Amino acid sequence: MLKAKRLITDLDEIAVALINRTNYHGFWPLLYQVATAGLEPESIAYPVRAILRRYRNANFLLAEVNGVDFEQHTVLTDVGSVSYDYLVLAAGSTTNFFGNERFERYTLGMKDLDEAQRLRNHILHCFERAASERDPAHRAALLTFVVVGGGPTGVELAGAFVELIRHVMRKDYPMLDVHQAHVALIEATDRVLATFPESLQRAALDRLRRMGVDVRLNTPVADARPGVLAFKDGSELAAETIVWAAGVRASPLAEALGVTLGRGARVKVEPTLTLPGHPNVFVVGDMAYLEGYRPGVPYPMVAPVAVQMGEQAARNIIARTRRNPMKPFRYFDKGQMATIGRSAAVLDSFGIRLTGWPAWVGWLFVHLMELVGFRNRALVLLNWAYSYFTYDRGVRLIFGVGAEERLKVERLKVER
């Protein structure tokens, strides 16, 4: 959505059609807080039509894009074909299970609101089941929460699990000894937050371990089955909650295009962000494979890159309509940050490296301002303030568990 706003506002004689499979724009860096009962789902999402209604040249279509006919200049969707003069593909990314069907089958993802709510339901179910479980071994597995992947998502989620258990579940479930709860962060390499400076990596690792997270470095995962994660050294860990945060790949739409793909199933693009041989088709964000820092190293699949790519694509479309030359994409790196828990974060921006409370305040401010809409900012700020001063979280509701979820639970019981 944000990628389209510049095009809509800068050239009002262009008719812009936005196609999306959901009717909302989501701020995914805060998904982990929805998954751990810190925020309501609607506080990090905003209706697309509410954003577009101020623009007379914009229209919205709720549809699933299945492919593109480049010869006929049409987008193929589940509700019919849509013609285009210029096309911007920004379908984002999905979880990368590296071709292992068992990882996909027996672990939980967290790439959209549906998955985040499913994870929250699952976590709360685990505590409810643990409260009545008489088998100590199974109770321990129900209270074991594993995150695979030591990037920002994994670090933030592991810290959020600890705080949920320590500050909330301890009071909600007095019949349980929450000291039995076990949060593990599994990383195949020798460091967490690999893209951060080494000093911040050490600070994050130290903070996680002081919080009680069982951080296991140099521990590649070999297999997964119901309630068990197996490692390449032959050891196993029994856990009912295994969250896969070990990587991302481009949306399946990239493979449906029939074009040349790079690592992570990303679409290889020209420096102008156009598809080779199709100067009126632009690919931006996590779908785009463009080497920028040095040969063989593409731009990372993060939100700041996606936003700047969207803005450059809009500028290049405007340039083409005015018969001006297009310009190559240049990423302006404003830095990176990750929160580890209450009053703790790491921040690396413009040569400034911060840890602890100052970095945490910076993280709060940046993420609050990135949200769309005053209502969402107010809701998130109030939730954060409530959680900070009361050590509580207000969204501990289990809902939306339908037939599909019940069938999944029964299937796992049978497979055991």
Buried (B, 14 or more C-beta within 10 A) or exposed (E): BBBBBBBBBEBEEBEBBBBBEBEBBBBBBBBBBBBBBBBBBBBBBBBBBBBBEEBEBBEBBBBEBEBBEBEEBBBBBEEEEBEBEBBBBBBBBBBBBEEBEBBBBBBBBBBBBEBBBBBBBBBBBBBBBBBEBEEEEBBBBBBBBBBBBBBBBBBBBBBBBBBBBBBBBBEBBEEBEBEBBBBBBBBBEEBBBEEBEEEBBBBBBEBBEEBBBBBBBEBEBBBBBBBBBBBEEEEEBBBBBBBBBBBBBBBEBBBBBEBEBBEBBBBBBBBBBBBEEBBBBBBBBBBBBBEBEEEEEBBBBBBBBBBBBBBBBBBBBBBBEEEEEBEEBEBEBEBBBBBBBBEBBBBBBEEEBBBBEEBBBBBBEBBBEBBBBEEBBEBBBEBBEBBEEEBBBBBBEBEEBEEEBEEBEEEBEEEE
